[in-house]
Amino acid sequence: MEPFKKNDFPTLGIEEELHLIDTGTAELTPSVNEVMASLNPGFRERVCYELLQCVLETRTGVYKTVDDLIQETANGRTILAESCKKLNVNIVAAGSHPFSDWKKQPFVDNEHYKWVRDNHRYIANRMLAFGLHIHVGVKNEEAAIYIMNEMRRWTYPLLALSANSPYYDGGDTGLASTRAHLFHSMPRTKLAPPFKSFSELVAYYEKFLAAGDILRPGDLWWIIRPQPPLGTVEFRIFDIPTSIKRIGAFAALIQAAVDTYQDRFFAGIPVSEFHTGYLEENWWKAMRYGLNAKIIEPETGEITTISEQLRRLIELAAPKAKELHAKHHLDFARTMIEHGSESDLQRALYKELNGDLRALENELARRTLDFSE
């Protein structure tokens, strides 16, 4: 594991997993190689492969403000969509594809993805699951460990708010986040153990490496993990939002919460202790029921709701968000709680479209490029 790069400012960067569909049929299309070849070299550096040939990942630069981050995200989607359309391909930002057959999706042909496929078989084969990753810069590796532990409290409400994958394999799964179910069937994809130090995490990693369970640090696929070469804590909680504005709200919440906990770490405030059973149950409820679920607060044992937990996160983040010029993004996060998740919106849209999943997927493609929503 590489040394931890130190960041004096809580910088932001994101990664989007976008899926590729045929403009005529709205089916997934294994066109990633053709898309990559069509990109100009400058933009190509921002795009990389994912597990399957119907997916690609875009990466932003590093920014101090959410506004700048979102502007680049919108520009990136626009540039990518223009290249894709020449190939009769649309890009879609949503956590799952509603009807394409997962059995027909070819893998990207490289050694690491071959290892993933061979080791995880059926679980990897059905991985039509597309997420958003948010990175925040932190000052050192011990602050990163503290932040990882503290942010466990907020993982399940953030999953519920980001849920954007109710349809899969031709029908409604009944889940708020089908992506979470698919991805978290893989090992090492939920919460990391509550490490006491970065050296303890490194020793844990080295044991997995020695046992042949992983090939590199990136195979620790936890929903919160350190990225030492970048000097960030990475959050992999989210279904990818269709709405750019929602990405802004999530980025603002994460940036402000991370910086708040970093201050607490340097002030010597002890790390919180959470009941792991409650964390596990709350994750299930967020994945299944979304914002409407009752949960058990993992530190106090209080019975509350996911929506109330989100309001507490916004309250925690608000002072830092104001300092970081992101208050308006937190205001929109409050609106999101009232309006519901994008899974809720997809289900309403499905009814409006008379139960036509192709029409739904095409509408999601349109909204992926509508930055006013």
Summary of the structure (lengths in Angstrom):
residues: 373
radius of gyration: 19.5
end to end distance: 40.6
largest distance: 58.0
contacts: 1295
relative contact order: 0.16
helix: 50%
strand: 16%
